[in-house]
Amino acid sequence: MLEGYVVEPLPKHGTPADTVKQALQQIEVPDPYGHFARAFRGPPELQALGKWAFTEFMSDNGFFSLYAPYMQQIEQQVIAMGVSLLHPETDSTGNFTSGGTESNFSALHAAKEWARIHRPKARKPNVVAPFTIHPSFQKGARYLDLEIITTDLDADGRGVPANIARAINDDTIMVAASAPSWHYANIDPIAAIAKIAADAGVWMHVDACVGGYLSPFLEKLGEPIPPWDFRVPGVMSISADLHKYGYCPKPASTIYWRHAEYQQYHYVQVDDAFLGPYKMAGFSGSRSAGSIFAAWAVLRHLGEDGYLRLTRRVLDLKARCVRAIDALEGLKAWQVDVMPLHFHSEKAPTPAIYQGLLDKGWMMLGLVQPPAITVPLDPGLSDEALEHFLRDLREVHGRVIRERDPKTGDIRYG
Ligand SMILES: Cc1ncc(COP(=O)(O)O)c(C=O)c1O
């Protein structure tokens, strides 16, 4: 049991709603501290719209999204808006999921089903990917009895096509790469990797969970973003999270299929003798339809010009953050193609700076190898909150440099 928390069984008698609300209100994490952990919320008025749409449809069961016309229409509109950003084929399509983990799971599952027909000789199926592939692949592979073979990176933290080519064997069913990875926030050389996958006759998936709804707008603003979407021949599926830089309320992500034909490998229909055919949009059965309607509301409200406006804000926050970090002795912000931003210290132990920020109340994420601190930078982050964070960082950094034996923390991603 967590120290200081009282965990009790179901009370014999109910508690008045006001008392319940008061109890929950006490848990609220004060801004701006909570912001880092709850990043990707978007500006307050956007959050309010998403929350409103979510609560309006919260009690509707997304179980029926393939069947109930009002829900099917909204889900398909979300998919149509999202896929339009990816230079789709005329029959490209997708599915709404609960998050990046489920989107990547869906890609693994579809590839496994596809491989039964197209890679029949694969006896112990594996997936080849650069070392920075997100751990949701290892997790999905555990459920699906697949092996993930990871390959070494180049000096910038990008996958190396030749290493991928070398690792592919008769049991390989998929190659997966990131656009970008969370770890280095750099985009793998998708075009070269997809060509290797196509030549080997295996499924090619791009994990764009973190950047799928940011990179298209960075590119429109003139940032140098290498090709990673359906413009690249051979890319068969793409995962992209609405609840990251799409600024939609969680849980919300998308898995896109280059051709409608690939989506057929995603669906699982069980013909139950008693219930009849049982087929859902994805892995979940019953689910709240709230996040589907909220995503529709956010996408419709923002439109392309809204996303461009928020992308400019991300770039501005990033530039200010990089300047402030690099101005501190020994601190180094990493060069990243997309987001999130990471930094480390060359003068002091980075885990000690991480711990100092935690002690000040900031909920930080980080990387273990090499040790680094992650700053996702949400366009909803106010100027005051950013200044507050940078002030605390300066103070913690100065103290850690002065102290002989500073308290160090265990850096964590999750
Ligand atoms: C590249 C990448 N893929 C997948 C995921 C998993 O997403 P989720 O936490 O929404 O399941 C993340 C999460 O940060 C990610 O950065």
The ligand as a MOL file (V3000), in Angstrom:
LIG
                    3D

  0  0  0     0  0            999 V3000
M  V30 BEGIN CTAB
M  V30 COUNTS 16 16 0 0 0
M  V30 BEGIN ATOM
M  V30 1 C 6.5470 7.0800 -30.4040 0
M  V30 2 C 5.4880 6.6090 -29.4410 0
M  V30 3 N 4.7730 5.4850 -29.7240 0
M  V30 4 C 3.8240 5.0230 -28.8980 0
M  V30 5 C 3.5400 5.6650 -27.7080 0
M  V30 6 C 2.4940 5.0910 -26.7850 0
M  V30 7 O 1.4190 5.9590 -26.6740 0
M  V30 8 P 0.3060 5.8320 -25.5300 0
M  V30 9 O 0.9800 6.1850 -24.2460 0
M  V30 10 O -0.7400 6.7850 -25.9590 0
M  V30 11 O -0.1940 4.4220 -25.5170 0
M  V30 12 C 4.2580 6.8300 -27.3630 0
M  V30 13 C 4.0170 7.5250 -26.1110 0
M  V30 14 O 4.6820 8.4720 -25.7370 0
M  V30 15 C 5.2550 7.3110 -28.2620 0
M  V30 16 O 5.9700 8.4140 -27.9920 0
M  V30 END ATOM
M  V30 BEGIN BOND
M  V30 1 1 1 2
M  V30 2 1 2 3
M  V30 3 2 2 15
M  V30 4 2 3 4
M  V30 5 1 4 5
M  V30 6 1 5 6
M  V30 7 2 5 12
M  V30 8 1 6 7
M  V30 9 1 7 8
M  V30 10 2 8 9
M  V30 11 1 8 10
M  V30 12 1 8 11
M  V30 13 1 12 13
M  V30 14 1 12 15
M  V30 15 2 13 14
M  V30 16 1 15 16
M  V30 END BOND
M  V30 END CTAB
M  END
